[in-house]
C-alpha cells in the first residue's frame, strides 16, 4: 500500500500570507494526487486534482504542483475562509490513501 | 445538480447490524465509482473502499476488508455500506463520494454519523 505523509501537521498563518503544504508518497504516483479542504462539521471539498488541475469553482489562489513522490499545495494569499484542514490523497492505486492532514490556523 | 444524499444518523449497540445508504442524482450513477471514507472523532480521513455500480466491482482497503460490506443497487442509484456486528470503534462519520477525473472525489455526501454505544 502507498503511504502519504503531509507536512506540517499544523500551521499558523495570517490573512494575506503565502502558505505551502507538502505531501510525499512512499512510491511514485505519477500525478495522481488530489487535495481536499475540510472545515469543521462539513464534508471534504475537492480543491486540486491530478496534482495541478484546479477544480471548478475553486479560487485561483489555490495551486498545486509536483509529480512522482513530492507534491505541494500553495495558497497564494490566505483569506479568512481558508482556515481549515487540508488533506492530500493518492489516486494512483487502491487503497487510495489520504495524508494525515494539515490544520491551518490563524 | 450532481448530488449524493446519505441516510440519517444512527445510534446502535455493539453487536448490532447496520446498513447506511448513499443515493446519487443529477448524473449517470453507473458510470462513476463511488467511494466510502471514514472519519473517526477528531481524526483524519480514511479511505475504506469503492464500488462501480454498473457491475458492483468492489475494492476494499486491507484495513476494512472483512469488517464492512460495500454494495450498490443501480436500479435506484444507491450505494450502501454495511456492518454485520458493530463495535464501539466503528463510531465515526462515514462519507460517500463520487470518483471523477483522475479518481479524485469531486462530489461528497453530507456524511452519516454512526454512534455505537452500550
Interface residues (C-beta under 8 A of the other chain):
Chain A: X1 X31 X32 X34 X36 X38 X43 X44 X45 X46 X49 X50 X53 X55 X85 X87 X89 X91 X94 X95 X96 X97 X98 X99 X100 X101
Chain B: X35 X37 X44 X45 X46 X47 X49 X50 X59 X60 X61 X62 X63 X95 X97 X99 X100 X101 X102 X103 X104 X105 X106 X108 X109 X110 X111
